[in-house]
Amino acid sequence: MSEGLEILHLISQRGGCLLSELATELGIPKNSVQSWVSMLCSTGYLKRDGEELSECSCRKSGMKCVCCHCSCEEKTASSENRIELTERGRSLIRRKWDEKTGSEIISGNGRLSRNNICTQ
């Protein structure tokens, strides 16, 4: 889960990134980044620059699609599309990420209230 948040945070800071930039900057294998990006795209937290709802953007750009893993044509580094946050992704980052410390924010004092504690 922390890798996914790191990916969202880096994209948020830069206003968009290439898949290769994410892998290099975070020191995460490109296959792992691709899996995270695919999942985050399918759940609505990320989108590919120029992505249209009706068809995969890789059909236009001639690259291997990060989101759906299709390979319409051979991928070239120069045509790699940027990955951007959606409004849903920006909302998650605003709620979950403390910009100063780079850690997740726990609401309240982080303790369970008395009525949420299990008793035997």
C-alpha positions as CSV (number, residue, x, y, z in Angstrom):
1,M,0.0,0.0,0.0
2,S,2.8,2.4,0.8
3,E,4.2,2.0,-2.8
4,G,0.8,3.0,-4.2
5,L,0.7,6.1,-2.0
6,E,4.3,7.0,-2.9
7,I,3.3,6.8,-6.6
8,L,0.2,9.0,-6.0
9,H,2.3,11.5,-4.0
10,L,5.0,11.8,-6.6
11,I,2.5,12.3,-9.4
12,S,0.8,14.9,-7.3
13,Q,4.0,16.8,-6.6
14,R,5.0,16.9,-10.3
15,G,1.5,17.3,-11.8
16,G,2.1,14.1,-13.9
17,C,4.9,11.7,-14.6
18,L,6.0,9.1,-17.1
19,L,6.0,5.5,-16.0
20,S,9.8,5.3,-16.5
21,E,10.2,8.4,-14.3
22,L,8.2,6.9,-11.5
23,A,10.2,3.7,-11.5
24,T,13.6,5.5,-11.5
25,E,12.6,8.2,-8.9
26,L,11.1,5.7,-6.5
27,G,13.5,2.9,-7.0
28,I,10.7,0.5,-7.7
29,P,10.9,-2.1,-10.5
30,K,9.1,-0.9,-13.6
31,N,6.8,-4.0,-13.6
32,S,5.7,-3.1,-10.0
33,V,5.0,0.5,-11.0
34,Q,3.1,-0.7,-14.0
35,S,0.9,-2.9,-11.8
36,W,0.2,-0.1,-9.3
37,V,-0.6,2.4,-12.1
38,S,-2.9,-0.1,-13.8
39,M,-4.8,-0.7,-10.5
40,L,-4.9,3.0,-9.7
41,C,-6.2,3.8,-13.2
42,S,-8.9,1.1,-13.0
43,T,-10.1,2.4,-9.7
44,G,-10.2,6.0,-10.8
45,Y,-7.3,7.5,-9.0
46,L,-5.0,8.0,-12.0
47,K,-5.5,8.6,-15.7
48,R,-3.3,8.7,-18.7
49,D,-2.8,12.0,-20.4
50,G,-5.2,12.2,-23.4
51,E,-7.1,9.1,-22.3
52,E,-10.6,8.9,-23.7
53,L,-13.4,6.9,-22.2
54,S,-14.4,5.3,-25.5
55,E,-11.0,3.7,-26.4
56,C,-7.6,3.1,-25.1
57,S,-5.2,6.0,-25.7
58,C,-2.4,3.6,-26.8
59,R,-4.3,3.1,-30.0
60,K,-3.5,6.7,-30.9
61,S,0.0,7.0,-29.5
62,G,1.4,3.6,-30.6
63,M,2.6,2.5,-27.2
64,K,2.0,-0.3,-24.8
65,C,-0.9,0.9,-22.5
66,V,-0.1,1.1,-18.8
67,C,-3.7,0.8,-17.8
68,C,-5.0,-2.1,-19.9
69,H,-1.7,-3.8,-20.8
70,C,-2.7,-4.1,-24.5
71,S,0.1,-3.8,-27.0
72,C,-1.4,-2.2,-30.1
73,E,2.0,-1.3,-31.5
74,E,5.6,-1.4,-30.3
75,K,6.2,1.0,-27.4
76,T,8.7,3.8,-28.0
77,A,10.1,5.9,-25.1
78,S,9.5,9.1,-27.0
79,S,5.8,8.5,-27.2
80,E,5.2,7.5,-23.6
81,N,2.2,9.3,-22.2
82,R,2.2,11.1,-18.9
83,I,0.2,9.7,-16.0
84,E,-1.9,12.2,-14.0
85,L,-4.0,12.3,-10.9
86,T,-7.8,12.4,-11.3
87,E,-9.9,14.5,-8.9
88,R,-10.4,11.3,-6.9
89,G,-6.6,10.9,-6.6
90,R,-6.1,14.5,-5.6
91,S,-8.8,14.1,-2.9
92,L,-7.1,11.0,-1.5
93,I,-3.7,12.7,-1.4
94,R,-5.2,15.7,0.4
95,R,-6.8,13.5,3.0
96,K,-4.0,10.9,3.5
97,W,-0.7,12.6,3.0
98,D,1.0,15.1,5.3
99,E,3.2,17.2,2.9
100,K,5.7,18.2,5.7
101,T,6.5,14.8,7.0
102,G,5.7,12.5,4.1
103,S,3.6,10.3,6.4
104,E,0.0,9.3,6.5
105,I,-2.2,11.4,8.7
106,I,-4.2,9.5,11.3
107,S,-7.2,11.5,12.3
108,G,-7.7,12.2,16.0
109,N,-5.0,10.9,18.3
110,G,-4.7,7.5,16.6
111,R,-6.4,5.7,19.5
112,L,-9.5,3.7,19.5
113,S,-12.4,5.2,21.3
114,R,-13.7,3.3,24.3
115,N,-16.7,1.9,22.5
116,N,-14.5,0.4,19.7
117,I,-12.3,-1.6,22.0
118,C,-13.0,-5.4,22.1
119,T,-13.6,-6.9,25.5
120,Q,-13.5,-10.5,26.5
